[in-house]
Amino acid sequence: MSSLIGIQQKVDDNVQHMLAEEAQLYGRIGKLSQFINTPRFAQLSEVEQSLMASQLLTMQAYSAILSTRLQLATATGVTIPGKQ
């Protein structure tokens, strides 16, 4: 029975890590999205603008993957604080 508790704790720790990562990623996505809509962004070279736009799309894709992983963890019976 103690091995099951250990496994559950490991899963819970992993989920907590994903939640922290998700929160950090949302913050970065928000900041980059805001920056892209500023005059300062428009002053950057086309290459830099393109790279930043690609970075935003990549972070958004990563966010979707992370969200799916969290949903799967929930579906397997892991309790995620603040998630339903």
Contact map, one row per residue, 1 for C-alpha under 8 A:
111110000000000000000000000000000000000000000000000000000000000000000000000000000000
111111000000000000000000000000000000000000000000000000000000000000000000000000000000
111111100000000000000000000000000000000000000000000000000000000000000000000000000000
111111110000000000000000000000000000000000000000000000000000000000000000000000000000
111111111000000000000000000000000000000000000000000000000000000000000000000000000000
011111111100000000000000000000000000000000000000000000000000000000000000000000000000
001111111110000000000000000000000000000000000000000000000000000000000000000000000000
000111111111000000000000000000000000000000000000000000000000000000000000000001000000
000011111111100000000000000000000000000000000000000000000000000000000000000000000000
000001111111110000000000000000000000000000000000000000000000000000000000000000000000
000000111111111000000000000000000000000000000000000000000000000000000000000001000000
000000011111111100000000000000000000000000000000000000000000000000000000000001110000
000000001111111110000000000000000000000000000000000000000000000000000000000000000000
000000000111111111000000000000000000000000000000000000000000000000000000000000000000
000000000011111111100000000000000000000000000000000000000000000000000100100000010000
000000000001111111110000000000000000000000000000000000000000000000000000000000010000
000000000000111111111000000000000000000000000000000000000000000000000000000000000000
000000000000011111111100000000000000000000000000000000000000000001000100000000000000
000000000000001111111110000000000000000000000000000000000000000000000100000000000000
000000000000000111111111000000000000000000000000000000000000000000000000000000000000
000000000000000011111111100000000000000000000000000000000000000000000000000000000000
000000000000000001111111110000000000000000000000000000000000001001100000000000000000
000000000000000000111111111000000000000000000000000000000000000000000000000000000000
000000000000000000011111111100000000000000000000000000000000000000000000000000000000
000000000000000000001111111110000000000000000000000000000010001000000000000000000000
000000000000000000000111111111000000000000000000000000000000001000000000000000000000
000000000000000000000011111111100000000000000000000000000000000000000000000000000000
000000000000000000000001111111110000000000000000000000000000000000000000000000000000
000000000000000000000000111111111000000000000000000000010011000000000000000000000000
000000000000000000000000011111111100000000000000000000000000000000000000000000000000
000000000000000000000000001111111110000000000000000000000000000000000000000000000000
000000000000000000000000000111111111000000000000000100010000000000000000000000000000
000000000000000000000000000011111111100000000000000000010000000000000000000000000000
000000000000000000000000000001111111110000000000000000000000000000000000000000000000
000000000000000000000000000000111111110110000000000000000000000000000000000000000000
000000000000000000000000000000011111110011000000000110000000000000000000000000000000
000000000000000000000000000000001111111010000000000000000000000000000000000000000000
000000000000000000000000000000000111111111000000000000000000000000000000000000000000
000000000000000000000000000000000000111111100000000000000000000000000000000000000000
000000000000000000000000000000000010011111110000000000000000000000000000000000000000
000000000000000000000000000000000011111111110000100000000000000000000000000000000000
000000000000000000000000000000000001011111111000100000000000000000000000000000000000
000000000000000000000000000000000000001111111000000000000000000000000000000000000000
000000000000000000000000000000000000000111111101100000000000000000000000000000000000
000000000000000000000000000000000000000001111111100000000000000000000000000000000000
000000000000000000000000000000000000000000011111110000000000000000000000000000000000
000000000000000000000000000000000000000000001111111000000000000000000000000000000000
000000000000000000000000000000000000000000011111111100000000000000000000000000000000
000000000000000000000000000000000000000011011111111110000000000000000000000000000000
000000000000000000000000000000000000000000000111111111000000000000000000000000000000
000000000000000000000000000000000000000000000011111111100000000000000000000000000000
000000000000000000000000000000010001000000000001111111110000000000000000000000000000
000000000000000000000000000000000001000000000000111111111000000000000000000000000000
000000000000000000000000000000000000000000000000011111111100000000000000000000000000
000000000000000000000000000000000000000000000000001111111110000000000000000000000000
000000000000000000000000000010011000000000000000000111111111000000000000000000000000
000000000000000000000000000000000000000000000000000011111111100000000000000000000000
000000000000000000000000000000000000000000000000000001111111110000000000000000000000
000000000000000000000000100010000000000000000000000000111111111000000000000000000000
000000000000000000000000000010000000000000000000000000011111111100000000000000000000
000000000000000000000000000000000000000000000000000000001111111110000000000000000000
000000000000000000000000000000000000000000000000000000000111111111000000000000000000
000000000000000000000100110000000000000000000000000000000011111111100000000000000000
000000000000000000000000000000000000000000000000000000000001111111110000000000000000
000000000000000000000000000000000000000000000000000000000000111111111000000000000000
000000000000000001000100000000000000000000000000000000000000011111111100000000000000
000000000000000000000100000000000000000000000000000000000000001111111110000000000000
000000000000000000000000000000000000000000000000000000000000000111111111000000000000
000000000000000000000000000000000000000000000000000000000000000011111111100000000000
000000000000001001100000000000000000000000000000000000000000000001111111110000000000
000000000000000000000000000000000000000000000000000000000000000000111111111000000000
000000000000000000000000000000000000000000000000000000000000000000011111111100000000
000000000000001000000000000000000000000000000000000000000000000000001111111111000000
000000000000000000000000000000000000000000000000000000000000000000000111111111110000
000000000000000000000000000000000000000000000000000000000000000000000011111111000000
000000000000000000000000000000000000000000000000000000000000000000000001111111000000
000000000000000000000000000000000000000000000000000000000000000000000000111111100000
000000010011000000000000000000000000000000000000000000000000000000000000111111110000
000000000001000000000000000000000000000000000000000000000000000000000000010011111000
000000000001001100000000000000000000000000000000000000000000000000000000010001111111
000000000000000000000000000000000000000000000000000000000000000000000000000000111110
000000000000000000000000000000000000000000000000000000000000000000000000000000011111
000000000000000000000000000000000000000000000000000000000000000000000000000000011111
000000000000000000000000000000000000000000000000000000000000000000000000000000010111
